[in-house]
């Protein structure tokens, strides 16, 4: 697996696999502060203190999920545009799964990966993605449910590749596929003629194609300030979700999205 990731890569520099750790993100954040190189990948069979967005926990039995983090240093990307990085990771996961497993996937804004194509809104959550920063480094963590049964999943709305009818479940092949897609989108976005430009790099168009949130009526649970409801209409140039509500168009940079109903 290491050879498959590193061979011919212009991004990855090291791949480490551990049986058990608290959090691959926490480990790579510490490694980043100690000077670890961009493109370092850490994979764990089990996490005892895994984290999701908004300080949620992530738990799974050993080997039932694919748990890994990637250390990136997008030095040339203006800070205002770095909000696209977790969305980019969502595109990478959703793009890799059909070829690696036969399971179609979409992205619920910002980066929850759901089973089923973007035209279907009832698919359960397959994967969560968490981006965290340490100085000039950003660590992207992915937790993908692979072989878990329903009673092993953290929430009723979650699912796994096995439950979604995956034709093949080889975690090494899935990891390699996701990392290749991540590199495919990251390099032109981070180091192209306009670093961080999601439009010119093709990233925004790719995200819009696989985003299942757009065109739906949604409820947005805003951290600490209540909620708003409206129609999700677009994603702007810095990765914010645009929601048309009675008071006008709101640009959402953080929050929980609930899909209310399909576009009619």
Buried (B, 14 or more C-beta within 10 A) or exposed (E): BBEBBBEEBEBBEBBBBBEEBEBBBBBBBEBBEEEBEBBBBBBBBBBEEBBBBEEEEBBBEEEBBBBBBBBBBBEEBEEEBBBBBBBBBBBBBBBBBBEBBBBBBBBBBBBBBBBBBBEEBEBBBBBBBBBBEBEEBBBBBBBBBBBBEEEBBBEEEBBBBBBBEBEEBBBBBBBBBBBBBBBBBBBBBBBBEBBBBBEEBBBBEBBBBBBBBBBBBBBBBBEEEEEBEBBBEBBBBBBBBBBBEEEEEBEBEEBBBBBBEEEE
